[in-house]
Each structure stands twice: as C-alpha cells, then as structure tokens.
C-alpha cells in the first residue's frame, strides 16, 4: 500500500483540535463521540502541522453524555508516519516574536481524565534549522498506559 502524501497542510494558530493538520478528537458533542480504536498509519507530511489527538474530557453538561464517563480517546495507534518541516501557519504565528516556529510533530492532549492506551511508534521526524521541535517529535500529555518510541 502506498503512503498517503500531504504537503503544506496548515492549521491556524489555535485552530483544529490539538493543533495538528491531521487528527481526531473524542468529546461530548450532542451525544457521546468517543474516539476508539483509531489508527493513523503510513502518512507522509511535509511542511505541515503534524498529527494530533485531543480528548475533551471536561463535563459539557449535556444530558446525552451523562452515562459515558470517559476517557474520550482510547486505543489509538499512530505508526509508520513521516512528519516534518514547518507549516506556513507556524511561521506566521511566530512572525514578529522571538519564538522559533514549531516543527511538525505528533501530539496527544487531554483535559480532565487522561486518554488511555495510545501507541505512537516507528514514526520519523525532521525539523529544518531554525525550527522548534520537541526532543523526540512526540508530546503525549495526560495519557495513561501510553507509549511513544521511534
């Protein structure tokens, strides 16, 4: 199977769920919309904002979601992707500041309850000079039973 190829996928500052050009979200949105058993595999992303997962675990107050207590993101796999470069949106967001633009990466963020059982592995990252990259390319915040490895 050939890779999926994405170039110059931009997300405005504060846009999309978790800031990735590709990603998924689990949340209460007029009913339980948990993200379960999801895989992002074999994508090539150049000058993009990377891949992100976001779990909006806060209590929305919607009666339709009262029976589901979360976590909203479970059993996700992000494997064998090539993520790199700096999006035009990241360059724009850092313009006029002392900050270096963020390089593409793989992120999982969760408010409230931790996401669970996320595996991020066998991904490759590249960040051009002048870009700001996390040490490993991964950022898994508030995630239980999660693993990130190259």
Buried (B, 14 or more C-beta within 10 A) or exposed (E): EEEEEBEEBBBEEEEBBBBBBBBBBBBBEEEBBBBEEBEBBEBBBBBBBBBBBBBBBEEBEEEEBEEBEBBBBBBBBBBBBBBBBBBBBBBEBBEEEEEBBBBBBBBBBBBEBBBBBBBBEEBEBBBEEEBBBBEBBBBBEBBEEBEBEE
